[in-house]
Amino acid sequence: MRLGVTSGLVREVSGRGLGIDELGVPLVEVYLDEVPALIGTSVDWSLVRDLGGLGVDFTVHAPTGTGKFSSIDLGRRSRLNARVMERVFQVASALNAEKIVIHGGSVEKSYHRAYLNTKRQLREISWMAEESGVGLVIENLFGPMVGVLPYELASLLDENLKVCLDTGHAFLTAMELGLSMDEFLLLAPYVDHAHVHDNNGARDEHLPPGRGLLGRDFIRKLLVAVNPSTAVLEVRNYGSPNEIIESLRHFKKVESTAR
């Protein structure tokens, strides 16, 4: 397992966190809700070139349904979703990114309609992944979204679409629905990527592992069990940069036991 960080932790990208040399990671996930490389359907190629100069490998997190620069909500049937994803694949290809992370759709009036809209649009996005050669993973979510339960998420997959296991989201779902965290191990054969963060079971706090109720050791065991090829420390709320370094140090140990 190669361990990286979300772009919000990279000073050269976000203006906060630590410098890429201080982080010492081989991988950065460009989070397009925070990095304005894609505004609407327009790509800022100058910014993309600057990102490429970081000298690391990349994954790309596609815009979410609440993105401030661009947005994708697969719960709604819209050609705009496909147009935005075409640009996301262009950005990913320019960065030689290994994979793109995408969310399932939001549920408004009808869960079944949102599920079908998500599944149908994922077919087209999966075809884009095949054509581009960039990997594609869908992230487990929480709340009124498609892709919350592990067996539900599994029903969306195909040969081009794997799973991003988000540890914090899994815990929120477990706490809300009375689900055992072991249920998420059903996804182990399909997990290719992971988002690593902690919370206290009520809000998506994106805390450093160990600052919430999941704890470092449990998250580590979960990562060993699902064995992703890559994982990203997706921490957004931290007290000091040292918490980032300590988290990276702890989870780099997983590399010796996972692929």
PANU-60703 format. One line per 10 residues: number of its first residue (from 1); their letters; for each residue x, y, z of C-alpha. Coordinates in pm, whole numbers, plus 50000, padded with zeros to 5 digits. Each point is the difference from the previous one (the first is absolute). Example, Ala and Ser with C-alpha at 12.3 -4.5 7.8 and 13.67 -1.06 7.14 Angstrom:
REM residues 2
1> AS> 51230/49550/50780 ~ 50137/50344/49934
***
This chain:
REM residues 259
1> MRLGVTSGLV> 50000/50000/50000 ~ 50139/50337/49897 ~ 49894/50276/50235 ~ 49934/50358/49896 ~ 49812/50309/50112 ~ 49710/50210/49880 ~ 50103/50320/49826 ~ 49871/50214/50288 ~ 50295/49879/50209 ~ 50258/50110/49741
11> REVSGRGLGI> 50121/50356/50056 ~ 50096/50052/49636 ~ 49639/49930/49900 ~ 49782/50129/50284 ~ 50222/50249/50183 ~ 49971/49798/50320 ~ 50126/49671/50135 ~ 50357/49901/49919 ~ 50233/50024/49703 ~ 50016/49699/49771
21> DELGVPLVEV> 50358/49928/50109 ~ 49900/50012/50368 ~ 49712/49761/49938 ~ 50225/49753/49824 ~ 49713/49827/49820 ~ 50002/49856/49646 ~ 49633/50075/49932 ~ 49765/50301/50011 ~ 49625/49992/49940 ~ 49884/50313/49818
31> YLDEVPALIG> 49664/50085/50154 ~ 49813/50198/49736 ~ 49755/50143/50255 ~ 50296/50190/50148 ~ 50242/50037/49709 ~ 49857/50227/49723 ~ 50152/49802/49714 ~ 49650/49945/49861 ~ 49745/50282/50009 ~ 49670/49897/49846
41> TSVDWSLVRD> 50122/49812/49694 ~ 50310/50218/49948 ~ 50344/49867/50092 ~ 50270/50230/50137 ~ 50288/49836/49817 ~ 50256/50233/50156 ~ 49903/49875/50345 ~ 50003/49640/49878 ~ 50357/50049/49874 ~ 50098/50149/50336
51> LGGLGVDFTV> 49856/49698/50180 ~ 50195/49770/49772 ~ 50318/50174/50115 ~ 49964/49864/50354 ~ 50193/49692/49894 ~ 49762/49743/50149 ~ 49739/49754/49877 ~ 49635/50102/50001 ~ 49647/49890/50052 ~ 49713/50239/49925
61> HAPTGTGKFS> 49684/50046/50205 ~ 49719/50102/49764 ~ 49776/50292/50099 ~ 49719/49907/50238 ~ 49639/50111/49995 ~ 50087/50297/50221 ~ 50319/50105/49822 ~ 50060/50375/49986 ~ 50191/50004/49670 ~ 49825/49721/49814
71> SIDLGRRSRL> 49756/49732/50113 ~ 49878/49652/49916 ~ 49687/49843/50147 ~ 49929/49660/49847 ~ 49668/49986/50185 ~ 49873/50240/49734 ~ 49986/49899/49637 ~ 50193/50274/49821 ~ 50234/50021/49702 ~ 50199/50255/50198
81> NARVMERVFQ> 50124/49718/50224 ~ 50152/49828/49696 ~ 50153/50323/49866 ~ 50163/50076/50335 ~ 50131/49644/50027 ~ 50151/50025/49652 ~ 50202/50298/50126 ~ 50093/49812/50320 ~ 50145/49721/49788 ~ 50193/50257/49795
91> VASALNAEKI> 50149/50147/50318 ~ 50081/49652/50130 ~ 50166/49901/49673 ~ 50209/50320/49996 ~ 50123/49919/50352 ~ 50052/49635/49907 ~ 49773/49926/50296 ~ 49951/49640/50102 ~ 49633/50023/50089 ~ 49700/50227/50043
101> VIHGGSVEKS> 49775/49995/50307 ~ 49629/50064/49947 ~ 49692/50021/50223 ~ 49660/49840/49955 ~ 49702/50229/49961 ~ 49797/50187/50257 ~ 49651/49881/50093 ~ 49729/50263/49979 ~ 49639/49879/49962 ~ 50059/49641/49887
111> YHRAYLNTKR> 50286/49770/50100 ~ 49921/49760/49717 ~ 50012/50277/49740 ~ 50332/50126/50140 ~ 50140/49645/49999 ~ 49899/49938/49638 ~ 50132/50339/49888 ~ 50329/49926/50174 ~ 50033/49652/49852 ~ 49914/50111/49646
121> QLREISWMAE> 50243/50291/50003 ~ 50274/49788/50155 ~ 49981/49774/49694 ~ 50097/50292/49777 ~ 50271/50118/50240 ~ 50135/49645/50020 ~ 50030/50002/49621 ~ 50199/50326/50025 ~ 50234/49827/50244 ~ 50052/49711/49761
131> ESGVGLVIEN> 50069/50235/49709 ~ 50244/50217/50196 ~ 50180/49725/50189 ~ 49953/50189/50329 ~ 49869/49795/50292 ~ 49662/50082/50152 ~ 49883/49944/50359 ~ 49673/50086/50172 ~ 50007/50110/50363 ~ 49769/49873/50274
141> LFGPMVGVLP> 49793/50288/50138 ~ 49760/50066/50288 ~ 49661/50163/50046 ~ 49747/50049/49715 ~ 50230/49885/49721 ~ 50036/49708/49761 ~ 50291/49777/50099 ~ 49969/49991/50380 ~ 49959/49629/50073 ~ 50275/49761/49891
151> YELASLLDEN> 49766/49761/49814 ~ 49835/50297/49828 ~ 50338/50134/49891 ~ 50101/49658/49867 ~ 49696/49999/49770 ~ 50134/50308/49819 ~ 50337/49851/49907 ~ 50127/49862/49671 ~ 50333/49898/49852 ~ 50111/50365/49977
161> LKVCLDTGHA> 49853/50126/50328 ~ 50150/49901/50334 ~ 49955/50129/50358 ~ 50157/50278/50204 ~ 49944/49904/50363 ~ 49957/50314/50210 ~ 50064/49909/50364 ~ 49823/50302/50146 ~ 49689/49958/49784 ~ 49981/49631/50085
171> FLTAMELGLS> 50003/50085/50371 ~ 49728/50264/49963 ~ 49780/49748/49817 ~ 50068/49735/50263 ~ 49904/50237/50280 ~ 49689/50135/49826 ~ 49859/49666/49885 ~ 50127/49763/50269 ~ 50223/49822/49750 ~ 50312/49807/50095
181> MDEFLLLAPY> 50318/50137/49846 ~ 50074/49639/49901 ~ 49725/50033/49736 ~ 50234/50223/49801 ~ 50244/49712/49965 ~ 49757/49862/49741 ~ 50154/50261/49771 ~ 50356/49872/50048 ~ 50022/49824/49660 ~ 49908/50325/49826
191> VDHAHVHDNN> 50194/50259/50203 ~ 50280/50168/49805 ~ 50029/50330/50189 ~ 49927/50136/50348 ~ 49935/50331/50174 ~ 50141/50005/50351 ~ 49852/50225/50270 ~ 49817/49984/50334 ~ 49691/50146/50166 ~ 49789/49967/50314
201> GARDEHLPPG> 49706/49825/49835 ~ 49766/50296/49946 ~ 50164/50236/49745 ~ 50241/49965/49711 ~ 50281/50172/50187 ~ 50297/49872/49797 ~ 50219/49978/50309 ~ 50347/49849/50021 ~ 49973/49628/50083 ~ 49998/49966/50378
211> RGLLGRDFIR> 49822/50331/50059 ~ 49660/49830/49958 ~ 49834/49681/50117 ~ 50129/49772/49725 ~ 50362/50031/50109 ~ 50324/49933/49818 ~ 50025/49631/50076 ~ 49649/49918/49879 ~ 50048/50199/49679 ~ 50330/49823/49943
221> KLLVAVNPST> 49835/49659/50042 ~ 49729/50103/49756 ~ 50257/50104/49740 ~ 50189/49673/50038 ~ 49673/49807/49957 ~ 49886/50177/49681 ~ 50351/50034/49858 ~ 49973/50305/49768 ~ 50279/50072/49755 ~ 49992/50369/50100
231> AVLEVRNYGS> 49867/50202/50293 ~ 49974/50371/50072 ~ 50005/50175/50337 ~ 49686/50212/49959 ~ 50034/50217/50311 ~ 49855/50351/49998 ~ 49980/50093/50370 ~ 50322/49974/50196 ~ 50168/50185/50284 ~ 50355/50010/49871
241> PNEIIESLRH> 50198/49878/49699 ~ 50164/49746/50230 ~ 49669/49810/50006 ~ 50030/49951/49625 ~ 50356/49871/50030 ~ 49906/49763/50283 ~ 49706/49861/49801 ~ 50218/49942/49695 ~ 50266/49832/50212 ~ 49742/49764/50154
251> FKKVESTAR> 49835/49896/49674 ~ 50318/49962/49800 ~ 50045/49686/50211 ~ 49707/49847/49812 ~ 50214/49998/49687 ~ 50193/49699/50122 ~ 49685/49786/50036 ~ 49781/50123/49712 ~ 50069/49972/49627
***
